Amino acid sequence: MTNDLEAIRKGKILMLAGTDLAGTDLAGADLAGADLSQANLSGANLAGANLQRAVLRANLRGADLSGADLRGADFRNADLRGVSFANALVRDASFGGAFLTGAALGNLDLSGVDLRGADLRGASLGRAMLLGADLSNANLSGADLSGADLEEALLNGAVLRGANLTGANLLCASIEQTVWDGALLDRACLQGTPLSL
C-alpha cells in the first residue's frame, strides 16, 4: 500500500472512485482532476493538496482541507461535516446538496460557488465573499453570515431561520421565497434587494 500511496500523492493514480482512504495522510498531494466519487476520505489529511477539478462526491467527514486548492472541484452531495477549509481556494467549486453542517467557511472567497440545496445549518460563513454564489434552497438556519458579502447572490428559497446576517452585504441579492424567521439583519446592506419580512 505504501507504493500505491506514493503514486496517489504524486498524481499518478487518479481513478480512485470507491477507494477507502479514511485517515490517510495525503497532505500536499497532487490530485488535480482525480475521480474520488464514493471514496471514503473521512478524517483524511488533504491539507495543501491540489484538488482542482477533482470529483469529490464522497465521505470527507472530519477531513482536513486547509490550504487545499479546490477550485472547480465537485463536492455535490458530499458529506463535509466538520471539515476544515481554513485558507482553502474554493472559487467556482460545486457544493450542491452537500452536508456542510457546522462547517468553518468564514473569511473564504466563495464567489461563484454552487451551494444549491446544501445543508449549512450552523455553518460559520462570517466575512466570507459569496459574490454571485448560488445558495438557492440551501438551509442556512443558525448560520453565521455576519459581515459576509452576498452581493448578487441567489438566495431564492433559502432558509435563513435564526441566521446572523449582521453587517452582511445583500446588495442586489435575489431573495424570492427566502425564509427569514428570526434572522438578525442589523446593519445589513439591503439596497436593491426587495426584502419582505
C-alpha positions as CSV (number, residue, x, y, z in Angstrom):
1,M,0.0,0.0,0.0
2,T,3.0,2.3,0.6
3,N,3.9,2.4,-3.1
4,D,0.3,3.0,-4.0
5,L,0.0,5.9,-1.6
6,E,3.2,7.4,-3.0
7,A,1.8,7.1,-6.5
8,I,-1.5,8.7,-5.4
9,R,0.4,11.6,-3.7
10,K,2.2,12.2,-7.0
11,G,-0.9,12.2,-9.0
12,K,0.0,9.0,-10.9
13,I,-3.2,7.3,-9.8
14,L,-6.3,9.5,-10.4
15,M,-9.1,6.9,-10.7
16,L,-9.9,6.4,-7.0
17,A,-13.6,6.1,-7.1
18,G,-14.9,3.9,-4.2
19,T,-11.4,3.7,-2.6
20,D,-11.1,3.6,1.2
21,L,-8.7,6.3,2.2
22,A,-10.1,7.0,5.6
23,G,-7.5,8.7,7.9
24,T,-4.9,8.7,5.1
25,D,-2.2,11.4,5.0
26,L,-2.4,13.0,1.6
27,A,-1.2,16.4,2.6
28,G,0.2,18.3,-0.4
29,A,-0.8,15.5,-2.8
30,D,-1.4,16.4,-6.5
31,L,-4.9,15.0,-7.2
32,A,-6.0,17.6,-9.8
33,G,-8.8,16.1,-11.9
34,A,-8.9,12.9,-9.7
35,D,-12.2,10.9,-9.5
36,L,-12.8,10.3,-5.8
37,S,-16.5,9.8,-6.1
38,Q,-17.9,7.4,-3.5
39,A,-14.5,7.3,-1.8
40,N,-14.1,7.2,2.0
41,L,-11.9,10.1,2.9
42,S,-13.2,10.6,6.4
43,G,-10.5,12.0,8.7
44,A,-8.1,12.2,5.8
45,N,-5.4,14.9,5.8
46,L,-5.6,16.7,2.5
47,A,-4.1,19.9,3.7
48,G,-2.4,21.8,0.9
49,A,-3.4,19.2,-1.7
50,N,-4.1,20.2,-5.3
51,L,-7.7,19.0,-5.9
52,Q,-8.6,21.4,-8.8
53,R,-11.5,20.0,-10.8
54,A,-11.5,16.8,-8.8
55,V,-14.7,14.8,-8.3
56,L,-15.2,14.6,-4.6
57,R,-18.7,13.3,-4.2
58,A,-17.5,11.4,-1.2
59,N,-17.4,11.0,2.6
60,L,-15.0,13.6,3.8
61,R,-16.4,13.9,7.3
62,G,-13.7,15.4,9.6
63,A,-11.1,15.7,6.8
64,D,-8.5,18.5,6.8
65,L,-8.8,20.5,3.5
66,S,-7.0,23.6,5.0
67,G,-4.9,25.4,2.4
68,A,-6.0,23.0,-0.4
69,D,-6.7,24.1,-3.9
70,L,-10.3,23.2,-4.5
71,R,-11.1,25.5,-7.4
72,G,-13.6,23.9,-9.7
73,A,-13.9,20.8,-7.6
74,D,-17.2,18.8,-7.5
75,F,-18.4,18.2,-3.9
76,R,-22.1,17.7,-4.9
77,N,-23.9,15.6,-2.2
78,A,-20.6,15.1,-0.3
79,D,-20.5,14.6,3.5
80,L,-18.4,17.6,4.6
81,R,-19.4,17.8,8.2
82,G,-16.7,19.0,10.5
83,V,-14.2,19.6,7.6
84,S,-11.6,22.3,8.0
85,F,-11.4,24.7,5.0
86,A,-9.1,27.3,6.5
87,N,-7.2,29.2,3.8
88,A,-8.5,26.8,1.0
89,L,-9.1,28.1,-2.5
90,V,-12.7,27.2,-3.3
91,R,-13.8,29.6,-6.1
92,D,-16.1,28.0,-8.6
93,A,-16.4,24.8,-6.7
94,S,-19.8,22.9,-6.6
95,F,-21.3,22.0,-3.2
96,G,-24.9,21.5,-4.4
97,G,-26.7,19.2,-1.9
98,A,-23.6,18.8,0.2
99,F,-23.8,18.3,4.0
100,L,-21.8,21.2,5.5
101,T,-23.4,21.5,8.9
102,G,-21.2,23.3,11.3
103,A,-18.5,23.8,8.6
104,A,-16.0,26.6,9.1
105,L,-16.1,28.6,5.8
106,G,-15.5,32.1,7.3
107,N,-13.1,34.5,5.5
108,L,-13.1,32.4,2.4
109,D,-13.6,33.6,-1.2
110,L,-16.7,31.5,-2.2
111,S,-17.5,33.8,-5.2
112,G,-19.4,31.9,-7.9
113,V,-19.7,28.8,-5.7
114,D,-22.7,26.5,-6.2
115,L,-24.3,25.8,-2.8
116,R,-27.8,25.0,-4.1
117,G,-29.7,22.8,-1.7
118,A,-26.6,22.5,0.6
119,D,-27.2,21.9,4.3
120,L,-25.3,24.7,6.0
121,R,-27.1,24.7,9.4
122,G,-24.9,26.3,12.0
123,A,-22.1,26.9,9.5
124,S,-19.6,29.7,10.0
125,L,-19.5,32.0,6.9
126,G,-18.6,35.2,8.7
127,R,-16.8,37.7,6.4
128,A,-16.9,35.2,3.5
129,M,-17.1,36.5,0.0
130,L,-20.1,35.0,-1.7
131,L,-20.4,37.3,-4.7
132,G,-22.8,35.8,-7.2
133,A,-22.9,32.5,-5.2
134,D,-25.9,30.2,-5.7
135,L,-27.5,29.4,-2.3
136,S,-30.9,28.7,-3.7
137,N,-32.8,26.3,-1.5
138,A,-29.9,26.0,0.9
139,N,-30.6,25.5,4.6
140,L,-28.6,28.2,6.5
141,S,-30.6,28.0,9.8
142,G,-28.5,29.3,12.6
143,A,-25.5,30.1,10.3
144,D,-23.2,32.9,11.0
145,L,-23.1,35.2,7.9
146,S,-22.0,38.3,9.8
147,G,-20.1,40.6,7.6
148,A,-20.4,38.3,4.6
149,D,-20.5,39.7,1.1
150,L,-23.6,38.3,-0.6
151,E,-23.8,40.8,-3.4
152,E,-25.8,39.4,-6.3
153,A,-26.0,36.1,-4.6
154,L,-29.0,33.8,-5.3
155,L,-30.9,33.1,-2.1
156,N,-34.2,32.0,-3.7
157,G,-36.0,29.5,-1.4
158,A,-33.1,29.5,1.1
159,V,-33.9,29.1,4.8
160,L,-32.1,31.7,7.0
161,R,-34.1,31.0,10.1
162,G,-32.1,32.4,13.1
163,A,-29.1,33.2,10.9
164,N,-26.8,36.1,11.8
165,L,-26.5,38.5,8.9
166,T,-25.3,41.4,11.0
167,G,-23.4,43.8,8.7
168,A,-23.8,41.5,5.7
169,N,-23.9,42.9,2.2
170,L,-27.0,41.7,0.3
171,L,-26.8,44.3,-2.4
172,C,-29.0,43.2,-5.4
173,A,-29.3,39.7,-3.9
174,S,-32.1,37.5,-5.3
175,I,-34.3,36.5,-2.3
176,E,-37.6,35.2,-3.7
177,Q,-39.4,32.8,-1.2
178,T,-36.5,33.1,1.3
179,V,-37.4,32.2,4.9
180,W,-36.1,34.9,7.3
181,D,-37.7,33.9,10.6
182,G,-35.6,35.3,13.5
183,A,-32.7,36.3,11.2
184,L,-30.5,39.1,12.5
185,L,-30.2,41.8,9.9
186,D,-28.6,44.7,12.0
187,R,-26.5,47.0,9.8
188,A,-27.1,44.7,6.8
189,C,-27.0,46.4,3.3
190,L,-30.2,45.5,1.6
191,Q,-30.1,48.1,-1.2
192,G,-31.6,46.8,-4.4
193,T,-33.0,43.8,-2.6
194,P,-36.8,43.5,-2.4
195,L,-37.0,42.4,1.2
196,S,-40.4,41.5,2.6
197,L,-40.2,40.0,6.1
